[in-house]
Amino acid sequence: MDPLRRMAAFATVVEQRSMSAAARALGMSTSAVSQQVRQLERDSGVTLLHRSTRKLTLTAAGERFYAGCAAMVAAAREAQQQLAQVRDAPTGELRVSAPVGFARHVAQALSGLLGANPGLTLRLLVDDQLIDLIEERIDLALRFGRLADSSWAARKLCEFERLVCAAPAYLRRRGLPATAADLASHDWLQFATPGGVRGVELTDPDGAAQTLRVDGRISSNNQYALQQMCLAGLGVAALVHPDVADDLNAGRLVDVLPRWRVTPLVAWAVTPQRDTQPAKVRYAVDALQSYLSALPGAHV
């Protein structure tokens, strides 16, 4: 890198028209700048500057060499400006990963950000499988629930209330449970995880937590699919409040134990790096948190 520094010093000397002015611009001593230029001349075996007590003038070789040095310095400055722009303003392609059931929220959450920043583009990858952020060049992944240990950075966005829901047709057929214990005998639509199907973690009206072991004929790793099966009257399911708010208001689903709650579902923004994030990621995370916190049953 020393030759590049010397070229930059030489270009600054020519622009500033003196060693001392170049030294002030570079934050160096005059002697240090002079040494940089002399070393360039020794390395190349060509005189670049004619020096006198009153001024500096370029030799023919120095004039040709300066053009290349000035272009190098200009390119470096442009690169620095590009970095500053990426750091300070949301630009470029934003690659976001989201599960299928949540993808419908992404457009609404980021619409304001995209509308205010025409230089920002969005690539949304929708998949219920855990995408490798590095391999797929993901800037921001939306994840829910417990996170596996990793070197990635995770920021908590909010918590969503979850409700035990069933369709009126199912309740007419099987009856409305009076207590949490009654749920064990009902047909459960369960969320399946890679480690197997879990029980349901409930919190009673006094705030005490318990785990209810339940069995069901139907399971899925997709929350939206469970919601549709619940609407079809196939069983009871623990569903996220924002997803079922419209169905509850319309009477298509019923909160079967309104004084009990399932352990909240935590929403996370996961990024592949822990150090300073580019502006497009910082702004997107803020926009997502602002949007999510306004959904029914969401708590920051």
N, C-alpha and C positions, 0 to 999 in steps of 0.2 A: 504493500500500500504506500510506501514512502515515495516512489516515483509519482503517484497520483497526487499526494500532498504537495510535492514540489511543483507539479504542473499547476495546481490550484494557486499556490503562492505566486508563481510567475505570472499567471493571468491577472491576479489581483494587483501586482506591481504595475503591470501595463495599464490596467484600468485606472489605478490611483495616481499614476505618473510619478511615483516616488516610493522609495523603500520605506520611509517613515510613515507615510500615509497608509501604505499597504499593511505595515506592522500594526497600526491602530485598528484598521478594519478587521484584521485577523486575530487580534488579541495576543500578538507575539512581540518580541523585541525586534528592533531594526536589524541587529546583527544576526538574529536567527533567520529572518527573512532573507537577508543577503546570503547567508550560508546555503539556504535551500536553492536559491537561483544558481550560485556558483557550483553546487553539486550537480545540478542539471547539466550545466555546461561541461563539467568534467566527464560526466557519464556519456554524454553525446559526442564530446570532442568538437563542439561547435559553439562559437560565441553567439549569444542571444541578444545581449544588450551592450550598447556603447555607454559607458559611464563617464560623467564629468562632474565637477563640483556643483554645477548648476542644474543639470537635467539628465534624464535617461532617454536614449533613443534605441529603437529596435534595429537590429541588423536585418538583412534580407531573410536570413534563415530564421531569425527570431520572429519576424512578421508572419512567416508561414506557420511556424510552430505555435504562435499565439492563437491563430484561428482555431486550431484543434483543441488547445487548452480551454479557450473561451467556450467552445461548444460543449466540452466535458463539464465545465462548471455550470453552464446553463441547464444541461440535462440533469445534473445533480440537484439543482434548485427546483426544477420541475418535479422531480421525484419526491422531494421533501414536501412540496405543496400538495402533491397527490396523497401522500401519507396523512398530512394534516387534514385534508378534506375527508378522507375515510374516517379519521379519528373524530372529527367535529360535526360532520353532516352525514345523514343516512343516504348512501349511494351504493350502486352496484347491485349484485344479485344477492338476495336473502334466501337461504335454503332452510326451510322449516320442515320438521318431521312431526306428525301428529297421528294419534290413533283414529280409526275410522269413525267412532262415535263422536269424537270431538271436532273433526275437521270442519263441520258446518259453522263452528264458532270463529274459526281463524279469520275468514274474510271480514266478518263484522268487527273483530277486535283490531285488525290492522288496516281497515279501510281509511281511517283518518290519516294514518301515517303514510300510506301509499298515495293518497290524494294530495297531501301537502309536499311530497317529495317525488317529483316526476323522474328523478334520476335513480330511483329505487325500484327494483323488480323483485317479484316473489316467485319462488319455486317451492311448491308444497308437495311433500311426499307423504302419502296417507297409507299407513300400514300398522296393523296391530302387533306385528312382530317388532322386537327391539332392533332398530337399525343401527349399524355401526357408524358412529358419527364421523370418524376419520375416513373410512372407506368411501362413504357416500358424500363427503364434504359438506356435512350438515353444520349450519351455523347455530341452530337453535332447535332443540327437541322438546316437545311437550310430553311429560311423563306423569303418571298418576300412581298413588299408593306408595308402598315401600320401595325404596331404591336399593339396588344391589351396590355393593362397594365398588368404586371405580376411581380412576384418576380424573374424571370429568368434574366440572364445577356445576353445582345445583343451587338454584335460588327458589325458595318457596314462594309461590304466587298467592295461594289462598287455600282454604279448606272448604269442601262442599259437604253440606248435610246429605245424609242418605236416609231414605225412608223405606220401610217394608210395605210394598204395594201389591195390590191384587185387583183384578177386574171385577166389576159387580157380578158378572155371570159366574165367575169362579166362586165368589162368596155365597151366592145363592145356592150353589151346588154343595159346597163344603162347609159353609158356616163361617162366621166372623170370629177369629180367635179373641178370647177374653184376656189372656195373659201371654207373656213371652213364652212360657213353657208350652202353651198350646201350639205354638208355631212348629214345634218338633214333629208334629203329626201331619203337617200339611205338605203339599207337593211343592218342592222348592225348585226354582230356576236359579241355578248356581253359576257364579263366575268362576271359570276354571283358570288356574295359573299353571306355569310350567312345573311347579312342584306338586301339583295335585289340587283337588278341590278343597277349599278351606271351609271352616265353620263360619258362623255369623257372630261378629262381636257387637253386643248390644250394650246400651247404657240405659239404666232404668230412670224413672222420674226423679229419684234422689241423687243421681249422678254416679251410681255404682255400676261398674262394668262387669260383664259376664260374657262368656263365649258359649253360644248355643250350637251344639252339634246337630246338623240336619242332613238328611239324605234327599236326593232328588233324582228323577229319571233323566232330567234335561240339564245340560251344562253347556256353557259357551265361553270362549275367551273374548267375546265382543259384547259390550254393554248394550249397544243399540239392538242387537239380535235378542238379548234377554228382554229388553223393554217391549219389543214387538210380540214376543211369546207371552209376556205378561198381559198385554192388551188383548191377546187372543183367548185369554182365560185358561191358560195351561198351568198356572200355578202362581205362587207368591215369589217376589224377588226384592232384593235390596237394591234400590235404584237411586241415582244421583238426583237431588232435588231440582236443579235447573233443567234436567232432561225431561222430567215428568210434570213440571209446573202446569203446562197447558192441559195435559191429560187430567190432572187432579181438578183443575178449575172447571173443565168441561164434564167431569163426572165419569170419564172413561176409565179412570183408576181411582182407587181408594187407599188412603193411608190407614192401614189396618190397626196400627198401634200408635196413635198420634202422640202419646206421652212417652214413648220409647224412641230411641234413635240408634241407628247403626253407627259404628265408629266412623267419623268423617273421612272423606277421601281427599288426600292432599294432592294438590296440583303443583308440579315443579317445572321450572325452565332449566333445561340441562344444556350446557355448552361444552365443547371439546377442549377449552382452554381456561385456565384459572387466572391468567394475567389480564392486562387491560383489553377490554372488548372493543371492537370497532363500533362506531356510532349506530350503524344499522341494527346491531344486536341489542345494544343498550336501549335504543328507542323502542324496538319491538318488544322487549321484555316489559318495559314500562307500560306500553299500550295494552299488552295482554293482561297485566295485573289490574290495570284500571278497568278494563272491560269485565274481567272475571269477577272482580269484587262487587260489581253491580248486579250480578245474576242472583236469582232467588236462592236463598239458603247458602250463600257464600259468605265466608268470614276471612278477613286478612289476618 
